[in-house]
Amino acid sequence: MELALIGPLLLVLIVGGAQVGALVYGGISVATAAQEAARVASEQPINSGAYIASGTSSAVGPGATCPPANNHVCAAAAQAKGLLNSVSTTIAPGTTPGAGTGCPPQSVGDGYITVTVAVNVPIFIPILNNVLASTPGGSYRTMSDTVTVRVEPCTLTNGS
């Protein structure tokens, strides 16, 4: 009789703990992916392949999303995302690519670069949708992290 009264409460506590754990894991994984991608972006200011939006010669501008292939910054975010299925990565150079003194075209000029990583973590307990979801009654919570790092000037890196 006592187990019948306490059982549902224990089940809610265990499943609720699992939901909170999933949200915490999503937040930590997104933060780690953003930090790693920003580190790679700051270390490779001249690597034009890291800032190409597609196979063409257009450089990544503010708000451009990460291309999936042949991009060191995107690869760093994908490798650091942990067990998350997919993350959305945005690279935004603080200055126009190639604008720094001695910077080649399609590279990040002197200044800063911002990397944003986001993921939608599902809410698998219907009762908690109104409390934990991004929008009341929604089925997921958007976890995101933005990291801004200083890019070494092209004149200091000697084009490498």
PESUL-V742820 format. One line per field, one symbol per residue. phi: phi as a letter, one per 20 degrees, with the letter a starting at -180 (. if undefined). psi: psi as a letter, one per 40 degrees, with the letter a starting at -180 (. if undefined). burial: I if it has 9 or more other ideal C-beta (glycine too) atoms within 8 Angstrom, else O. Layout:
BEGIN
phi = ???
psi = ???
burial = ???
END
This chain:
BEGIN
phi = .fffeegfffffffffffffffffffffffffffffffffffecfeffffcefbfeefefdgnfefffdlcffffffffefmeffbcddcdcffcfgneffmefgmdeffpccdcdccbeefeddgfegfeeffdgnfdbcedbbccdceefggfeelmc
psi = ddddddddddddddddddddddddddddddddddddddddddefdegddeehdaeaehihaheiihidifhddddddddeebeidiihhhhgidihheeihehiieihaibihhhhhiihhihehddeddddidiheieihhhihhhhihhhidddeff.
burial = OOOOOOOOOOOOOOIIOOIOOIIOIIIIIIIIIIIIIIIIIIOIIIIIOIIIIOOOOOIIIOOIOIIOOOIIIIOIIIOIIIOIOOIIIIIIIIIOIIOIOOIIOIIIIIIIIIIIIIIOIOIOIOOIIOOOIOOOOIOIIIIIIOIIIOIOIIIOIOOO
END
